Amino acid sequence: MTRLPDEIRPVLDNGIPAVMVTCSSDGIPNVTVISQVYYVDDTHAALSFQFFSKTIRNVRENPRAYVRVWDMIGHTSWVLQLEFQHSETEGPVFDAMDMQIEAIASTTGMSGIFKLRAADIYRVVSVERVPYAEWTAS
Amino acid sequence: MERPTPGPETRPPPRSVMIPEKIARFLEQRANVAFAGTRSRDLLPLGHRVSGWRMGADGRTLTAFLPEPFSAGLVESLQDNGELALTVEDFPAHETYQFKGRYVRHRPVQGEDIAIVDRIRERFMKSMRAVFPMAPERTLGAFILRPALSVEFEVSAIYVQTPGPGAGARIMPPAEA
């Protein structure tokens, strides 16, 4: 069973938007920027369902998802392969994500636009740390 | 007799669309960050960091410039099924569009490509400085990586991804087409 390492937790909370890739059952990939990847426990993450309906449709057809989060200070990114399990519209995970979304919205000028509709719960299939090198003059 | 269902690879390629002038200006003047998505033969989604982009002279193709650590599995997927999605954003304004299309070709980047990425990188750093004024220059600059690979694709659909009620709306081809 793949577990999220402790060192990824501050990266999930750093406020830098993450990127998510899904794929429809007929093979069309879809990329979306997501404002929050929430740590549920060491084998599950929750993603905010706000308005990216194509993503929502895709993971219900094909539950696999690719998520990349960024640690800009550490010049590192993390790649998560996830599998959609279920959606929650109430409860502690939803409430915590809702509060975080409000905070992100207010600091990025998106109040009234960012609104959590559901917390989608994913199982962590794999996690990989990918450092990147600084651009140096050639 | 039951007929086999055609797989994604046997689907006729969609027709290319012209990138509207408004979106072309966005790509050339304001957009500062991008990410690409592909998928494997068995529909596993894959993501690829993109350092820059350029619109083709005919207005129907886009070329994405990708750094080495983020191109794993990219060429294999594109040569297998040709499907590519590219999301391009103006951060922190959040104006965002997604381009979907079919792989045309790839090659190593050239000097002109790196000059384009350098301009985008400057634009990105300027925008980020407004949001993170205390962030070290090298931290912001390191986010846009030196590209290694150029991938050209024919654009078959464009969607709005700017957060809000219009997110997900298709711009091209128009809904009535």
Interface residues (C-beta under 8 A of the other chain):
Chain A: P17 V19 M20 V21 T22 C23 S25 D26 G27 I28 P29 N30 V31 T32 V33 Q50 F51 F52 S53 K54 N62 R64 A65 Y66 V67 R68 W70 M72 I73 H75 S77 V79 Q81 T108 G109 M110 I113 F114 V130 P131 Y132 A133 E134 W135 T136 S138
Chain B: G7 P8 E9 R11 F35 A36 G37 T38 R39 L43 L44 P45 L46 G47 R49 P67 P69 F70 N81 E83 L84 A85 L86 T87 E89 F91 P92 H94 T96 Q98 K100 R121 A135 R138 T139 L140 G141 A142 F143 I144 L145 R146 Y159 Q161 P163 G164 P165 A167 G168
